[in-house]
Amino acid sequence: MCDPGFETTVASIYQGQNKLDIAQSILEKAISQQTMAGQKPSVGVETQLAGIYLAQNNIRQAFPLYRQGLSANPALTDAWKG
């Protein structure tokens, strides 16, 4: 997978089925692929992953991602929710 939009959609499906570990894995791989390609990770992917971390009570990993999203876009409502 190389399209962040596709990956977030697939991860959303797994999230909806409460298969958070699979959704997390997909999004972490997407971020890793973007980083390895010399790209900045998608804010949408990072925000969605932060939501998964938060749902798993993994606050230490969630909040830095939310902060990054807000730094990139202060109007990002999903990041303000976190």
N, CA, C and O of each residue as an XYZ file, in Angstrom:
328
protein
N       0.836     -1.172      0.000
C       0.000      0.000      0.000
C       0.884      1.240      0.000
O       1.883      1.301      0.716
N       0.514      2.216     -0.799
C       1.303      3.436     -0.867
C       0.450      4.696     -0.841
O       1.000      5.796     -0.794
N      -0.846      4.577     -0.870
C      -1.742      5.722     -0.894
C      -2.298      5.978      0.502
O      -3.073      5.171      1.014
N      -1.907      7.107      1.132
C      -2.378      7.368      2.494
C      -3.902      7.391      2.605
O      -4.448      6.944      3.614
N      -4.592      7.899      1.600
C      -6.048      7.924      1.630
C      -6.638      6.524      1.667
O      -7.590      6.260      2.402
N      -6.072      5.638      0.877
C      -6.531      4.246      0.872
C      -6.238      3.578      2.212
O      -7.074      2.868      2.769
N      -5.037      3.822      2.710
C      -4.638      3.198      3.976
C      -5.494      3.680      5.142
O      -5.843      2.888      6.017
N      -5.836      4.959      5.166
C      -6.698      5.447      6.244
C      -8.098      4.867      6.128
O      -8.757      4.620      7.138
N      -8.557      4.648      4.893
C      -9.872      4.042      4.697
C      -9.881      2.601      5.192
O     -10.801      2.191      5.900
N      -8.866      1.837      4.823
C      -8.769      0.445      5.270
C      -8.659      0.389      6.793
O      -9.312     -0.429      7.440
N      -7.828      1.265      7.357
C      -7.676      1.294      8.807
C      -8.997      1.668      9.484
O      -9.310      1.148     10.555
N      -9.769      2.559      8.872
C     -11.075      2.942      9.428
C     -12.030      1.763      9.475
O     -12.807      1.618     10.420
N     -11.970      0.932      8.464
C     -12.824     -0.265      8.439
C     -12.477     -1.169      9.616
O     -13.361     -1.657     10.320
N     -11.187     -1.385      9.821
C     -10.768     -2.214     10.956
C     -11.115     -1.551     12.289
O     -11.495     -2.233     13.240
N     -10.987     -0.229     12.361
C     -11.375      0.482     13.579
C     -12.851      0.255     13.878
O     -13.237      0.006     15.020
N     -13.667      0.345     12.839
C     -15.100      0.144     13.007
C     -15.445     -1.250     13.496
O     -16.482     -1.455     14.128
N     -14.579     -2.205     13.204
C     -14.772     -3.575     13.656
C     -14.064     -3.825     14.990
O     -13.997     -4.959     15.466
N     -13.541     -2.757     15.582
C     -12.807     -2.814     16.845
C     -11.558     -3.705     16.752
O     -11.158     -4.332     17.733
N     -10.959     -3.750     15.576
C      -9.699     -4.468     15.372
C      -8.580     -3.425     15.345
O      -7.934     -3.189     14.324
N      -8.383     -2.814     16.512
C      -7.479     -1.683     16.606
C      -6.029     -2.052     16.327
O      -5.275     -1.238     15.795
N      -5.633     -3.268     16.680
C      -4.250     -3.680     16.438
C      -3.934     -3.736     14.949
O      -2.832     -3.378     14.534
N      -4.889     -4.180     14.147
C      -4.676     -4.237     12.695
C      -4.653     -2.828     12.116
O      -3.792     -2.503     11.298
N      -5.601     -1.989     12.542
C      -5.641     -0.607     12.068
C      -4.351      0.124     12.442
O      -3.793      0.864     11.632
N      -3.892     -0.086     13.650
C      -2.656      0.531     14.110
C      -1.483      0.115     13.230
O      -0.679      0.952     12.821
N      -1.389     -1.156     12.947
C      -0.301     -1.673     12.127
C      -0.308     -1.051     10.731
O       0.744     -0.679     10.211
N      -1.472     -0.940     10.135
C      -1.587     -0.351      8.791
C      -1.095      1.094      8.802
O      -0.332      1.505      7.928
N      -1.533      1.855      9.789
C      -1.164      3.270      9.851
C       0.302      3.462     10.201
O       0.948      4.363      9.666
N       0.838      2.637     11.087
C       2.265      2.731     11.411
C       3.109      2.408     10.187
O       4.134      3.051      9.959
N       2.699      1.431      9.402
C       3.429      1.102      8.170
C       3.337      2.241      7.170
O       4.313      2.543      6.483
N       2.172      2.877      7.078
C       1.998      3.998      6.155
C       2.948      5.140      6.517
O       3.584      5.729      5.643
N       3.037      5.447      7.808
C       3.941      6.505      8.261
C       5.388      6.118      7.981
O       6.180      6.948      7.536
N       5.727      4.879      8.238
C       7.083      4.402      7.985
C       7.433      4.500      6.495
O       8.529      4.935      6.141
N       6.508      4.100      5.631
C       6.744      4.167      4.181
C       6.924      5.611      3.721
O       7.799      5.901      2.905
N       6.100      6.508      4.239
C       6.227      7.915      3.854
C       7.561      8.475      4.312
O       8.216      9.208      3.571
N       7.966      8.138      5.523
C       9.229      8.627      6.064
C      10.405      8.067      5.275
O      11.344      8.799      4.960
N      10.365      6.787      4.956
C      11.449      6.155      4.199
C      11.555      6.719      2.791
O      12.631      6.707      2.194
N      10.436      7.215      2.255
C      10.433      7.807      0.921
C      10.851      9.278      0.956
O      10.842      9.961     -0.068
N      11.220      9.758      2.157
C      11.658     11.138      2.284
C      10.513     12.134      2.353
O      10.716     13.335      2.169
N       9.313     11.639      2.618
C       8.142     12.511      2.711
C       7.771     12.735      4.166
O       8.084     11.925      5.039
N       7.102     13.842      4.405
C       6.567     14.091      5.735
C       5.288     13.263      5.863
O       4.456     13.279      4.957
N       5.118     12.543      6.970
C       3.903     11.733      7.132
C       2.636     12.585      7.057
O       2.606     13.727      7.515
N       1.619     12.015      6.484
C       0.332     12.682      6.334
C      -0.264     13.008      7.703
O      -0.285     12.167      8.601
N      -0.748     14.243      7.846
C      -1.378     14.658      9.098
C      -2.608     13.795      9.383
O      -2.872     13.448     10.534
N      -3.352     13.454      8.341
C      -4.531     12.611      8.523
C      -4.191     11.235      9.057
O      -4.888     10.706      9.922
N      -3.124     10.658      8.543
C      -2.687      9.339      9.010
C      -2.231      9.436     10.468
O      -2.586      8.595     11.294
N      -1.446     10.462     10.774
C      -0.965     10.620     12.145
C      -2.120     10.857     13.124
O      -2.122     10.313     14.228
N      -3.087     11.659     12.723
C      -4.223     11.946     13.598
C      -5.069     10.702     13.831
O      -5.526     10.454     14.947
N      -5.276      9.925     12.780
C      -6.043      8.694     12.932
C      -5.303      7.708     13.839
O      -5.917      7.053     14.682
N      -4.007      7.606     13.666
C      -3.207      6.730     14.518
C      -3.251      7.216     15.968
O      -3.323      6.401     16.888
N      -3.209      8.514     16.177
C      -3.315      9.055     17.530
C      -4.639      8.660     18.172
O      -4.691      8.345     19.361
N      -5.702      8.680     17.387
C      -7.007      8.263     17.902
C      -7.025      6.805     18.321
O      -7.654      6.440     19.314
N      -6.336      5.982     17.561
C      -6.244      4.559     17.912
C      -5.443      4.392     19.199
O      -5.837      3.642     20.093
N      -4.315      5.097     19.285
C      -3.522      5.036     20.514
C      -4.362      5.463     21.713
O      -4.317      4.827     22.766
N      -5.121      6.533     21.553
C      -5.944      7.025     22.646
C      -7.004      6.003     23.036
O      -7.271      5.808     24.221
N      -7.612      5.349     22.043
C      -8.623      4.317     22.310
C      -8.022      3.138     23.085
O      -8.725      2.436     23.812
N      -6.719      2.935     22.917
C      -6.023      1.855     23.615
C      -5.394      2.347     24.929
O      -4.609      1.633     25.552
N      -5.746      3.566     25.339
C      -5.186      4.196     26.534
C      -3.677      4.359     26.465
O      -2.994      4.328     27.489
N      -3.163      4.530     25.265
C      -1.737      4.741     25.058
C      -1.498      6.239     24.836
O      -1.187      6.687     23.732
N      -1.655      6.987     25.919
C      -1.605      8.444     25.861
C      -0.221      8.946     25.468
O      -0.106      9.949     24.763
N       0.809      8.275     25.905
C       2.185      8.717     25.610
C       2.476      8.740     24.120
O       3.275      9.557     23.661
N       1.851      7.871     23.367
C       2.063      7.891     21.923
C       1.034      8.771     21.214
O       1.321      9.318     20.149
N      -0.146      8.912     21.785
C      -1.212      9.678     21.133
C      -0.940     11.177     21.136
O      -1.038     11.818     20.089
N      -0.606     11.741     22.275
C      -0.521     13.194     22.388
C       0.552     13.834     21.509
O       0.299     14.898     20.944
N       1.737     13.237     21.368
C       2.708     13.855     20.446
C       2.185     13.925     19.000
O       2.463     14.885     18.282
N       1.443     12.922     18.591
C       0.883     12.945     17.238
C      -0.190     14.027     17.112
O      -0.265     14.719     16.097
N      -1.015     14.168     18.144
C      -2.008     15.241     18.131
C      -1.316     16.602     18.072
O      -1.742     17.480     17.322
N      -0.257     16.782     18.853
C       0.481     18.047     18.846
C       1.057     18.344     17.468
O       1.008     19.484     17.005
N       1.602     17.320     16.808
C       2.154     17.512     15.469
C       1.066     17.947     14.498
O       1.276     18.832     13.668
N      -0.092     17.319     14.611
C      -1.209     17.683     13.745
C      -1.650     19.112     13.954
O      -1.926     19.830     12.992
N      -1.720     19.532     15.211
C      -2.116     20.907     15.509
C      -1.054     21.910     15.081
O      -1.382     23.031     14.693
N       0.201     21.521     15.146
C       1.268     22.405     14.668
C       1.161     22.619     13.167
O       1.385     23.722     12.668
N       0.820     21.560     12.458
C       0.682     21.651     11.006
C      -0.585     22.384     10.603
O      -0.609     23.101      9.603
N      -1.654     22.194     11.403
C      -2.948     22.792     11.072
C      -3.726     23.055     12.359
O      -4.401     22.159     12.867
N      -3.638     24.283     12.894
C      -4.326     24.587     14.161
C      -5.850     24.410     14.107
O      -6.492     24.303     15.152
N      -6.420     24.379     12.935
C      -7.877     24.212     12.808
C      -8.278     22.752     12.713
O      -9.446     22.461     12.457
N      -7.369     21.840     12.907
C      -7.638     20.407     12.775
C      -8.500     19.931     13.937
O      -7.999     19.684     15.034
N      -9.791     19.805     13.689
C     -10.735     19.490     14.770
C     -10.490     18.117     15.382
O     -10.678     17.949     16.587
N     -10.077     17.134     14.593
C      -9.817     15.808     15.149
C      -8.684     15.840     16.173
O      -8.719     15.109     17.163
N      -7.692     16.678     15.938
C      -6.585     16.778     16.883
C      -7.022     17.483     18.167
O      -6.546     17.144     19.251
N      -7.913     18.448     18.057
C      -8.410     19.128     19.256
C      -9.235     18.176     20.118
O      -9.287     18.336     21.337
N      -9.873     17.202     19.505
C     -10.661     16.235     20.269
C      -9.767     15.396     21.180
O     -10.171     15.007     22.276
N      -8.550     15.124     20.716
C      -7.615     14.297     21.484
C      -7.058     15.065     22.617
O      -6.250     14.539     23.382
